[in-house]
Amino acid sequence: MQIGVDSARAVENKRIFVVDGDEIRRAVLQFMLHDENETHEFADVAHAYRKAEHWRPDAILLSMELVRAYGHALIGEIHERVPGVRIAVLCDSSADPETRSCLKNGAQSLLAKPLTIESVRRKVDLLLGRRSALAIPVQVVA
């Protein structure tokens, strides 16, 4: 099923890795992104590194839980092992100081809950350097 897919983006073939220990969140993000991106999901960083040797990702969505488990140096390690990749950290709140420190350690963006199709796609488009259309909500008054 394709929901609001830009056909030019669907053939552009940008590769996204979702690296998160939460199987449900990985599946949800993969579903949200797969129409416009080649999206792969991994439960841990080691599997993502192995896949990146042959299929280099353009962006990685990395869970804050894995950053906590491996330390903030994980972001720098990813940049060393996968040069040029853009990283967004999946988090509960972008206002959390621990989460904000990911930006100081090399992450390009934060992707905070709630995760909606629109917010995830917009954030990934910006992460990949794609122009994103300005969406202004319109309220219809009867």
N, C-alpha and C positions, 0 to 999 in steps of 0.2 A: 504494500500500500504506500502510495506517495502522497504526502501531505504538504502542500504549498512548496513544491520543488521547483527551483529555477533550473531549467534544462541545461543552461550553459555551465552551471556548477556541477551538475550530475555527470557531465562528461569530462570535467577538468581533472578528475582523479587525484584529489588530495588524500593523503593517507593519514588517518588519525588512530592513535593507540589510546585506549582507555585502560589505565592501570589502577585497579582498585580491588581490594580484598572482598568487597561486598558484591556477590554474584548478581543480585537483583538490580543494584544501581548500574553495574556494568551493562547488563542486558537492556535496561531502559535507555541508557545513553547510546548504546549501539543502535537501538531501534530509532531513536531521534535523529541520528546522524547518518545512517547508512544510505539514505536516498540521494544525498548530495556529496558524500565522501566515502572512500574505502575505509571502513571502520573495523578495527580489530580490538578484542578485549582480552586482558590478561589479569590474572589474580595476583601476580607478583612481578617485581622488576626483572628478575633473572630471565623469565620467559620473554619479556618484552625486549631485553637486550639481545637474546638469541635471534628473535624474529627481525630485529633492526639490522642485524648483520647482512641480511639479504634483501629486506624490504624496509628501507629507511623511512620513518614517519616524518610528516611535515609538522605534526603537533602531537603532544601527549597531554591527556587529561589525567592528572595524578591525584590520588586521594590524599587528603590531609592525614588520614590514619597511617598510610605508609610513610609519609614524611615524619610523623611522630615516631614510628617504629625504627626507622633507619637514621633519623636525625636530619636536620636541615641541609647537611652536606650532600644529601642524596640529589638535590636539584643540580648542584655543580657537577656531581658525578655523571648525571644523565647528559648534561651538556658536553662533557668530555667524551663520553662513549658514543653519543649521537650528535655530532656537530651540526649546528644550524637548526636544531629542533626548537620549536616554541612550546613552552610549558604553561598550562593553566592548572591551578590547584583546586580540586573539588573540596568545598568546605561547607560548614553549617552557616557561618557568618563571615562576611568580608570585613567586619569591624573588629573581629577578635585580634588582639595584638600578636598572638602566636601565628595566626594565619597571615597577617600582614607582613610578618618577618620573612615569609616565603618570597615576597617581592624583592626584598633586600638581598636574598640569597640566589637570585637569578630567575625566578619564575616571572613570566611576562604578564600573567593575569590570574585573577581569582574567579572561580565559578561557584557562586553561593546558592544555597537552597532558597526558595523552592525551584526545582529544575523543571522548567516548562519547555516545550518544543521551541517556542519563539526565543526564549532567553538563551537556551543552549546553542541554538543555531546562530543567533546574533553574536554571541561571545566567541564561538569558534570561527565565524567569518572574520571578525575583527582580529583574532589571534593569527589567522592565516593571511592577513593583509587584504582581505576582500572588502570592497566597499559595501556597506550595509545601509539599506534604505531606512530613512528616518520614519519611524512608526509613531504617529500621533493618534491616540485613542479618540474616537468620536462618539459622543453620547447622543442618541436619538431621543428627542423629546416628542411625546405624542400629544 
